[in-house]
Amino acid sequence: MSLLAPSRSRHAIVLLLWVSTLFLIWQHYYGLDQTVKAKTPSSTRPEDAQDTERTSSIALPADHPQPPQHPIAPAPPNGIEALLSSIAKSTEYFVNVVIQPSEFSQLGSRLQILSTWLAARETLPSLMSSSQITTLDNHIERTIISLFPFVRHPKQPKNSQPFATLRQTFQKGSSGIVIVGDKSNLRYLCHAIQNIRTVHKSSLPIQIAHAGDNTFPPSLRRFIANSAPGVTTIDISTLLDPKPTALENLDAAPALRPFAALASSFEQVILIDPKTIFLQPPTTLLQTHSAYKSTGALFFHDHLHSKGDFKPRHEFWQSLMKNHPPSQSLRSSRVYNEGYASESDGGVIVLDKSRTSVMLGLLHTCWQNSKRVRKDWTYKFGTGDAESWWLGFELAGVPYSWESRYGGTLGWLLVKNEGKQDRVCGNTNLHLDENDKPLWFSGGLVAVPEDMNAMGSDKPGTGGYDVPTHWMVDGYFQNMSKAMGRDCMWGGAVKEVGKEEKRVLEKSIEAAAKVDESSRGFDLRTYKKKKVGNE
C-alpha cells in the first residue's frame, strides 16, 4: 500500500519527497526535536546526560544538504538522482551517529525521514532504473540495521536486506492471534485458548511465542500445541537476533510482546495477554472495527486512576514531546492532559503489518523494549511494555487509533451503603466495541477468594471462578488494597451482564475448569502424570 495519494503525478511526488526529506533532515539536525530528559532522580544518569549533550550539538557533515531556505524548495534538476544523493548522505550520518538509549525522539525523527524513503521505494519504481532501485534499497536497509539490529535473522548474519526478508515471511492476507507464553502463565494461557476455540469457535490460527527452552520447555510446547486445533509455537530468539535485545531465555514476558508481534508470520496480528478473555469473537476487531481499519493500529485504554501520582512519568513524556507536535490522538488524551497514571491496557493490540507506516511504529516500540532501553528508561516510566506502543507510534509520526472510552470494570455489584454510591467491583479492565457492547476484558476468569467472599458467592470450591453480574464504564476507578482483594468503579451507569455475555462467561468458565481438572497431577517438567504411591 502506498503511503502517498496515487492521484498525484509522479514528478510532483519526486519533488514532494525531496522537499520532505530535506525538511525532516533540517528538523533532525537543527534540534527541533531533540530529546530533553525528565530531570528526576530516577531518570538521571551521567552517561545519558552526555548522550543528550552529544545529540544537541550535532554538526552537519561538510557536504550534507543544507536545509531549505524557503517553505518550498525549487525542484532539483534531476529529481531521482538528487533524492538518492540526499538519502546517501543521510544514511552515512545515521550509520555513524548511533542512537543512544535516551534518544526516543531522535529515533522518531529518523523513522519519519525513513518513511519518505520507503514511500519513494513504493511509489517511484517506474521512474527509476534497476541500479537506482538497488541503491535506494541498500540505503533503506543500512539505516534500518543501524537503528534496529535485531531485525537480522540469526542464521543469516550477512544478509544485506534483513528488513525486506523479514517482511517476506509475513503470509500475505493472513491474520491470527499471538500470545507470549511462559511457565508462569500456563493456566491463564490455556484459559485464553479455550475461550477462543471452544466458546467462540474461532478458527483464527494462534501462535504462542517464547524465547527459548528455559522459559517454555519442549514438554509445555507440546502440551499447548495439543490443547486445541490450530495452535503452534514460535521461538522469537530463532527468528530475530537475540543479542541486541537480550531476548533469549528471557522471563520478562512484557519485553517479548512487541518482538512477538514483529516476528509473527501473520500479516494482521491480534496480540493478546494470557489473561485476556473475549466476550465477542476476536474477528470482530479485524472485520468491523472502523478505528482499526482507519489506521491499521488499534490500542485500548487503561482505567483512569491515580491522578497526579506519577509526575516523573508525565515529565518524561512531556520532555519527549517538547519539539514533537502532538498528534490528535495525544492532544485528546485525558491521561496526558490531566495527569492520570497510565494510558494503555496492553491486553489487546491489533496491528496491520502490511502497512509500512505500522511497521515503523512497531520498530520503535520494539527498540523501547530492547535490553538497555527498557532497563534504564521504558520500564522506569511505565508498566512493562504498555506505554511503549502508543509512544512508539506517536514519536515515529505514525497514525494510530484508540477505543473511544477508557477502561471499565466487569464484576459484581456492591449496593450503596452509608451514603456511598453503587459500585461495580472486580479485578478486570472491560472494553467495549464501537456500539458500546462488551468486547473483551483483561484480568482473567479467576476471581480472587476475597472477591468471592465479599460478593457473597454461592459457588465455593470451584477453583476461584464466579460469573460476573454487572459492569460499568465512565466512572471513577480506584485500586483497592490487596487485603480487600478487589478494585471498584463508581459514578457511572450500572449495567447488568446481558444474556449473551453471561453465556460466554459461563461457557468460558466451564472450559477453563475442565482444563484445570485435566492438568491436575501432572509434572510441569515432563507433563506426564505423576506417580502416586506404588504406581
VMD Tcl script that draws the C-alpha trace (Angstrom):
set ca {
  {0.00 0.00 0.00}
  {1.44 3.36 -0.97}
  {1.90 6.00 1.67}
  {1.09 8.73 -0.84}
  {-2.00 9.65 -2.81}
  {-1.93 7.74 -6.12}
  {-3.62 10.59 -7.99}
  {-0.59 12.87 -7.79}
  {1.74 12.96 -10.76}
  {4.97 11.04 -10.45}
  {7.13 14.13 -10.87}
  {5.18 16.01 -8.20}
  {5.80 13.07 -5.88}
  {9.55 13.28 -6.59}
  {9.50 16.95 -5.62}
  {7.37 16.29 -2.55}
  {9.67 13.53 -1.32}
  {12.77 15.63 -1.97}
  {11.40 18.63 -0.08}
  {10.00 16.44 2.72}
  {13.31 14.67 3.17}
  {15.28 17.91 3.36}
  {12.79 19.43 5.78}
  {12.89 16.43 8.10}
  {16.71 16.42 7.94}
  {16.61 20.10 8.86}
  {14.36 19.31 11.83}
  {16.53 16.41 12.91}
  {19.92 18.09 12.81}
  {18.97 21.58 13.89}
  {17.49 20.42 17.17}
  {13.78 20.91 16.56}
  {13.00 17.54 18.11}
  {15.88 16.93 20.49}
  {15.22 14.61 23.39}
  {15.05 16.55 26.66}
  {15.16 14.14 29.57}
  {12.89 14.47 32.58}
  {15.03 15.90 35.36}
  {14.12 13.46 38.08}
  {16.42 11.40 40.30}
  {15.14 8.15 38.80}
  {15.87 9.20 35.22}
  {19.23 10.96 35.51}
  {22.35 9.06 34.59}
  {25.70 10.76 33.74}
  {26.20 8.74 30.57}
  {22.74 9.63 29.31}
  {23.33 13.29 30.08}
  {26.37 13.03 27.84}
  {24.25 11.34 25.18}
  {21.80 14.22 25.16}
  {24.57 16.79 25.04}
  {26.05 15.00 22.04}
  {22.68 14.97 20.31}
  {22.02 18.65 20.88}
  {25.40 19.64 19.45}
  {25.30 17.57 16.26}
  {27.24 19.12 13.40}
  {26.25 18.52 9.81}
  {28.80 16.84 7.55}
  {30.56 19.38 5.36}
  {28.90 18.12 2.19}
  {25.49 17.45 3.77}
  {22.48 19.02 2.01}
  {21.61 22.33 3.62}
  {18.09 22.91 4.96}
  {15.68 24.64 2.59}
  {15.69 28.44 2.84}
  {12.05 28.74 1.80}
  {8.91 26.74 2.63}
  {9.01 25.28 -0.89}
  {12.41 24.49 -2.34}
  {12.98 24.66 -6.11}
  {12.73 21.38 -7.96}
  {16.06 19.60 -8.36}
  {17.31 19.44 -11.94}
  {17.26 15.64 -11.94}
  {14.82 14.61 -9.20}
  {15.73 10.95 -8.68}
  {19.49 11.49 -8.56}
  {19.12 14.44 -6.20}
  {16.84 12.39 -3.95}
  {19.30 9.47 -3.90}
  {22.20 11.82 -3.20}
  {20.37 13.31 -0.23}
  {19.45 9.86 1.05}
  {23.02 8.58 0.67}
  {24.49 11.38 2.77}
  {21.80 10.98 5.42}
  {22.42 7.22 5.54}
  {26.11 7.70 6.24}
  {25.26 10.10 9.03}
  {22.69 7.77 10.59}
  {25.08 4.82 10.48}
  {27.94 6.77 12.07}
  {25.99 8.73 14.70}
  {24.41 5.98 16.77}
  {21.12 6.50 18.61}
  {21.54 6.30 22.38}
  {19.02 4.74 24.83}
  {17.71 8.12 25.99}
  {17.04 9.41 22.49}
  {13.42 8.38 21.96}
  {12.57 11.50 19.95}
  {15.68 11.36 17.79}
  {14.77 7.81 16.83}
  {11.28 9.00 15.95}
  {12.72 11.71 13.70}
  {14.90 9.22 11.87}
  {11.90 6.98 11.33}
  {9.96 9.90 9.88}
  {12.80 10.51 7.43}
  {12.95 6.81 6.67}
  {9.22 6.81 5.91}
  {9.81 9.22 3.00}
  {12.43 6.87 1.58}
  {10.10 3.91 1.86}
  {7.37 5.97 0.21}
  {9.73 6.64 -2.69}
  {10.52 2.93 -2.90}
  {6.82 2.04 -3.06}
  {5.76 4.84 -5.38}
  {8.56 5.58 -7.84}
  {9.95 2.31 -9.26}
  {8.64 3.08 -12.76}
  {10.74 6.27 -12.81}
  {13.89 4.57 -11.53}
  {16.46 2.35 -13.18}
  {17.22 -1.04 -11.68}
  {20.52 0.28 -10.29}
  {18.75 3.23 -8.68}
  {16.22 0.89 -7.05}
  {19.08 -1.26 -5.72}
  {20.84 1.83 -4.39}
  {17.71 3.03 -2.61}
  {17.11 -0.44 -1.15}
  {20.66 -0.53 0.21}
  {20.29 2.88 1.88}
  {16.99 1.83 3.49}
  {18.38 -1.45 4.78}
  {21.62 0.08 6.10}
  {19.64 2.66 8.02}
  {17.26 0.08 9.47}
  {20.13 -2.20 10.51}
  {21.88 0.72 12.22}
  {18.74 1.54 14.22}
  {17.28 -1.94 14.74}
  {19.99 -4.63 14.54}
  {17.54 -7.18 15.96}
  {15.76 -7.46 12.57}
  {18.57 -9.71 11.33}
  {17.77 -13.41 11.24}
  {20.26 -15.23 13.50}
  {21.07 -17.72 10.75}
  {21.55 -15.00 8.10}
  {24.07 -12.60 9.67}
  {25.41 -11.46 6.29}
  {22.04 -10.79 4.72}
  {22.19 -7.19 3.45}
  {18.39 -6.85 3.31}
  {17.09 -8.26 6.61}
  {14.07 -5.92 6.80}
  {12.80 -6.91 3.36}
  {13.48 -10.55 4.19}
  {11.52 -10.27 7.44}
  {8.52 -8.74 5.65}
  {8.61 -11.54 3.10}
  {7.97 -14.03 5.92}
  {4.55 -12.46 6.54}
  {1.91 -14.58 4.84}
  {0.06 -12.26 2.51}
  {-3.53 -11.73 3.60}
  {-3.07 -13.76 6.80}
  {-4.37 -12.89 10.24}
  {-4.05 -14.57 13.61}
  {-3.65 -14.30 17.36}
  {-0.27 -14.09 19.12}
  {0.22 -14.77 22.84}
  {3.52 -14.76 24.74}
  {3.81 -17.94 26.78}
  {5.99 -18.98 29.68}
  {5.78 -21.40 32.60}
  {4.33 -18.81 34.94}
  {1.20 -18.07 32.90}
  {0.37 -21.57 31.69}
  {-3.02 -21.81 33.40}
  {-4.28 -18.49 32.02}
  {-2.81 -19.28 28.61}
  {-4.90 -22.43 28.44}
  {-8.00 -20.49 29.52}
  {-7.48 -17.91 26.76}
  {-7.09 -20.61 24.11}
  {-10.28 -22.37 25.20}
  {-12.19 -19.07 25.24}
  {-11.19 -18.52 21.60}
  {-11.58 -22.08 20.30}
  {-14.26 -23.76 22.42}
  {-16.53 -20.83 23.25}
  {-16.27 -18.54 20.22}
  {-15.50 -21.34 17.74}
  {-12.93 -19.03 16.14}
  {-10.69 -20.63 13.55}
  {-8.10 -17.85 13.67}
  {-4.68 -19.52 13.98}
  {-2.94 -18.98 17.31}
  {0.83 -18.63 17.75}
  {2.33 -18.99 21.23}
  {5.58 -17.02 21.26}
  {8.51 -17.68 23.59}
  {12.24 -17.05 23.76}
  {13.90 -20.40 24.35}
  {13.66 -23.67 26.20}
  {14.28 -22.22 29.66}
  {11.12 -20.11 29.56}
  {8.92 -22.53 27.65}
  {10.41 -26.04 27.54}
  {9.53 -28.52 24.76}
  {7.20 -30.52 27.02}
  {5.00 -27.47 27.61}
  {5.12 -26.51 23.94}
  {3.83 -29.95 23.01}
  {1.10 -29.71 25.63}
  {-0.04 -26.30 24.38}
  {0.09 -27.32 20.72}
  {-2.15 -30.30 21.51}
  {-4.60 -28.30 23.64}
  {-6.65 -27.13 20.66}
  {-6.51 -27.24 16.85}
  {-4.60 -24.52 15.02}
  {-2.20 -23.72 17.88}
  {1.53 -23.54 17.13}
  {4.58 -22.18 18.95}
  {7.33 -19.86 17.71}
  {10.74 -19.19 19.26}
  {11.45 -15.48 18.78}
  {15.15 -15.95 19.54}
  {15.48 -18.07 16.39}
  {13.72 -15.51 14.16}
  {15.23 -12.22 15.38}
  {18.78 -11.58 16.54}
  {18.58 -12.03 20.34}
  {21.87 -10.29 21.15}
  {20.79 -6.64 20.80}
  {17.65 -7.30 22.81}
  {18.72 -9.99 25.31}
  {15.59 -11.93 24.38}
  {16.91 -15.46 24.59}
  {15.55 -17.29 27.64}
  {14.03 -14.05 28.88}
  {11.37 -14.50 31.54}
  {10.13 -10.91 31.28}
  {7.08 -11.51 29.10}
  {6.31 -7.80 28.59}
  {9.58 -7.29 26.72}
  {8.82 -10.21 24.42}
  {5.43 -8.97 23.29}
  {6.46 -6.36 20.68}
  {9.05 -8.73 19.24}
  {6.44 -11.49 19.08}
  {4.20 -9.21 17.02}
  {7.13 -8.35 14.75}
  {8.34 -11.93 14.27}
  {4.92 -13.49 13.75}
  {4.15 -14.72 10.25}
  {0.69 -13.16 10.45}
  {0.20 -10.02 8.40}
  {-2.62 -8.86 10.68}
  {-1.80 -9.55 14.31}
  {-4.08 -9.61 17.35}
  {-1.58 -9.65 20.21}
  {-3.22 -10.63 23.48}
  {-2.24 -11.24 27.09}
  {-2.84 -14.71 28.59}
  {-5.41 -13.13 30.94}
  {-7.45 -11.67 28.06}
  {-10.99 -13.06 27.65}
  {-13.12 -12.21 24.63}
  {-16.84 -11.58 25.05}
  {-17.27 -11.38 21.27}
  {-15.40 -13.32 18.57}
  {-11.90 -11.85 18.12}
  {-12.51 -11.47 14.37}
  {-14.76 -8.53 15.29}
  {-11.59 -6.49 15.76}
  {-10.45 -7.15 12.19}
  {-13.71 -7.18 10.32}
  {-15.93 -4.46 11.75}
  {-13.85 -2.10 13.90}
  {-13.66 1.13 11.89}
  {-10.95 2.68 14.06}
  {-8.65 -0.24 13.25}
  {-9.46 -0.09 9.56}
  {-8.66 3.61 9.54}
  {-5.06 3.39 10.77}
  {-4.11 -0.28 10.95}
  {-3.14 0.11 14.63}
  {-5.70 -0.17 17.42}
  {-4.91 0.29 21.11}
  {-7.09 0.13 24.22}
  {-7.14 2.44 27.25}
  {-6.39 1.62 30.85}
  {-8.65 2.76 33.68}
  {-8.39 6.42 34.64}
  {-6.77 6.22 38.05}
  {-4.12 7.65 40.41}
  {-4.39 11.20 39.11}
  {-1.28 13.22 39.90}
  {0.62 10.30 41.44}
  {3.05 9.69 38.57}
  {4.69 13.05 37.96}
  {8.10 11.69 36.83}
  {6.33 9.62 34.17}
  {4.47 12.67 32.86}
  {7.58 14.83 32.95}
  {9.34 12.19 30.87}
  {6.51 12.08 28.30}
  {6.35 15.87 28.12}
  {10.10 16.09 27.59}
  {9.81 13.77 24.60}
  {7.06 15.94 23.12}
  {8.90 19.23 23.67}
  {9.67 19.58 19.97}
  {7.34 16.91 18.63}
  {3.96 18.28 17.50}
  {1.47 16.02 19.33}
  {-0.95 14.08 17.17}
  {-4.70 14.46 17.51}
  {-4.70 11.16 19.43}
  {-2.34 12.59 22.04}
  {-3.98 16.01 22.17}
  {-7.27 14.33 23.11}
  {-5.72 12.11 25.80}
  {-7.12 12.58 29.29}
  {-4.15 10.73 30.74}
  {-1.60 13.02 29.07}
  {-3.54 16.22 29.71}
  {-4.97 15.54 33.17}
  {-2.17 13.56 34.82}
  {-3.72 10.11 35.23}
  {-1.39 7.17 35.79}
  {-1.40 5.14 32.59}
  {-2.76 5.35 29.08}
  {-2.75 1.83 27.75}
  {-4.13 -1.59 28.62}
  {-1.90 -3.88 26.58}
  {-4.29 -6.84 26.90}
  {-5.12 -6.48 23.19}
  {-3.00 -4.83 20.48}
  {-4.20 -5.01 16.86}
  {-1.75 -4.32 14.01}
  {-1.84 -4.48 10.22}
  {1.80 -5.16 9.31}
  {1.06 -4.90 5.59}
  {1.14 -1.13 6.14}
  {4.66 0.27 6.02}
  {3.75 3.01 8.50}
  {2.62 0.41 11.07}
  {5.91 -1.45 10.68}
  {7.85 1.74 11.50}
  {5.80 2.36 14.63}
  {6.28 -1.26 15.67}
  {10.05 -1.00 15.22}
  {10.17 1.99 17.58}
  {8.14 0.04 20.14}
  {10.50 -2.94 19.84}
  {13.51 -0.67 20.33}
  {11.97 0.68 23.55}
  {11.78 -2.93 24.80}
  {15.37 -3.81 23.90}
  {17.58 -4.55 26.89}
  {19.36 -1.29 27.69}
  {16.43 0.95 26.77}
  {13.83 -0.99 28.74}
  {16.07 -1.28 31.79}
  {17.03 2.36 32.12}
  {14.08 4.16 30.53}
  {10.96 2.37 29.28}
  {10.22 0.38 32.44}
  {11.23 3.21 34.77}
  {8.47 5.38 33.33}
  {5.83 2.78 32.53}
  {4.41 -0.60 33.46}
  {6.08 -3.15 31.23}
  {5.52 -2.62 27.53}
  {2.09 -0.97 27.88}
  {3.03 2.67 27.22}
  {5.68 1.85 24.62}
  {3.06 1.06 21.98}
  {1.36 4.42 21.61}
  {4.60 6.24 22.40}
  {6.47 4.49 19.60}
  {3.77 5.28 17.04}
  {3.45 8.85 18.29}
  {7.16 9.65 18.04}
  {7.50 7.94 14.67}
  {4.69 10.11 13.31}
  {2.58 7.05 12.53}
  {-1.25 7.30 12.81}
  {-2.85 5.06 15.44}
  {-6.32 4.61 16.91}
  {-7.74 4.27 20.40}
  {-11.01 2.79 21.55}
  {-13.46 5.62 22.26}
  {-13.72 5.09 26.04}
  {-11.34 4.49 28.91}
  {-11.35 1.11 30.62}
  {-14.36 -0.03 32.64}
  {-14.93 -2.74 35.22}
  {-16.68 -6.11 34.94}
  {-17.57 -7.71 38.25}
  {-20.20 -7.68 40.95}
  {-22.50 -5.01 42.32}
  {-21.98 -3.57 45.77}
  {-25.19 -1.77 46.72}
  {-24.72 1.69 48.13}
  {-24.46 1.99 51.89}
  {-23.50 4.70 54.36}
  {-24.10 7.37 51.75}
  {-21.80 5.81 49.14}
  {-22.76 5.21 45.52}
  {-23.35 1.80 43.97}
  {-20.08 0.21 42.91}
  {-19.07 -2.49 40.48}
  {-16.05 -4.35 41.81}
  {-13.76 -6.90 40.18}
  {-10.14 -7.19 39.13}
  {-10.82 -6.63 35.43}
  {-10.46 -3.96 32.78}
  {-13.50 -4.04 30.49}
  {-13.51 -2.76 26.91}
  {-16.49 -2.10 24.64}
  {-16.97 -2.28 20.89}
  {-17.99 0.70 18.79}
  {-21.65 0.03 19.65}
  {-20.93 0.12 23.40}
  {-21.30 -3.64 23.79}
  {-18.79 -5.56 25.96}
  {-16.00 -6.81 23.69}
  {-13.20 -8.18 25.89}
  {-11.65 -7.80 29.32}
  {-8.25 -8.29 30.90}
  {-7.64 -9.88 34.28}
  {-8.69 -13.45 33.52}
  {-11.55 -15.62 34.71}
  {-10.26 -16.42 38.19}
  {-11.82 -14.22 40.90}
  {-9.63 -13.89 43.98}
  {-11.12 -15.53 47.11}
  {-11.67 -12.18 48.83}
  {-13.79 -11.08 45.88}
  {-15.94 -14.18 46.18}
  {-16.47 -13.74 49.91}
  {-17.24 -10.04 49.55}
  {-19.71 -10.63 46.73}
  {-21.48 -13.44 48.59}
  {-20.64 -16.13 46.04}
  {-22.69 -19.30 46.39}
  {-20.10 -21.35 44.50}
  {-17.29 -22.11 46.95}
  {-14.66 -24.60 45.97}
  {-14.97 -24.02 42.22}
  {-11.33 -23.12 41.66}
  {-11.86 -19.40 42.18}
  {-14.49 -18.96 39.45}
  {-17.70 -16.99 39.57}
  {-19.78 -15.38 36.82}
  {-19.71 -11.55 36.92}
  {-23.13 -9.94 37.08}
  {-22.59 -6.24 36.35}
  {-20.33 -3.81 34.52}
  {-19.62 -0.08 34.43}
  {-17.70 2.41 32.27}
  {-17.13 6.17 32.50}
  {-16.96 6.06 36.29}
  {-14.34 6.78 38.92}
  {-11.87 3.94 39.39}
  {-9.88 3.14 42.49}
  {-7.23 0.50 43.05}
  {-8.14 -1.10 46.35}
  {-5.69 -2.67 48.79}
  {-4.55 -6.26 48.37}
  {-6.17 -7.05 51.70}
  {-9.57 -6.17 50.25}
  {-8.77 -8.08 47.07}
  {-10.72 -6.04 44.55}
  {-10.82 -2.85 42.50}
  {-14.02 -0.83 42.20}
  {-15.64 1.72 39.91}
  {-18.49 4.05 40.82}
  {-20.19 7.13 39.42}
  {-21.09 5.61 36.05}
  {-24.23 3.83 34.95}
  {-24.51 0.30 36.38}
  {-25.23 -2.26 33.65}
  {-26.31 -5.87 34.10}
  {-24.41 -8.50 32.18}
  {-26.54 -9.41 29.16}
  {-27.71 -12.89 28.20}
  {-25.08 -13.37 25.51}
  {-22.23 -12.11 27.68}
  {-23.44 -14.35 30.52}
  {-23.49 -17.35 28.19}
  {-19.93 -16.61 27.03}
  {-18.71 -16.20 30.61}
  {-20.38 -19.40 31.80}
  {-19.03 -21.41 28.87}
  {-15.56 -19.90 29.31}
  {-15.51 -20.81 32.99}
  {-16.75 -24.30 32.20}
  {-13.99 -24.78 29.64}
  {-11.37 -23.31 31.98}
  {-12.41 -25.63 34.82}
  {-12.05 -28.63 32.51}
  {-8.53 -27.54 31.61}
  {-7.68 -27.15 35.29}
  {-9.02 -30.61 36.05}
  {-7.26 -32.27 33.13}
  {-3.90 -30.83 34.22}
  {-4.12 -31.92 37.85}
  {-1.39 -34.31 38.92}
  {0.90 -33.53 36.00}
  {4.57 -32.71 36.35}
  {5.24 -29.38 34.65}
  {8.75 -30.51 33.75}
  {7.63 -33.53 31.75}
  {3.88 -33.07 31.50}
  {3.39 -36.67 32.36}
  {1.13 -37.97 35.10}
  {2.94 -38.03 38.43}
  {3.31 -41.43 40.00}
  {1.45 -41.86 43.26}
  {2.38 -44.44 45.90}
  {3.45 -47.74 44.30}
  {2.26 -46.87 40.80}
}
mol new
graphics top color blue
foreach p $ca { graphics top sphere $p radius 0.5 }
foreach p [lrange $ca 0 end-1] q [lrange $ca 1 end] { graphics top cylinder $p $q radius 0.2 }
display resetview
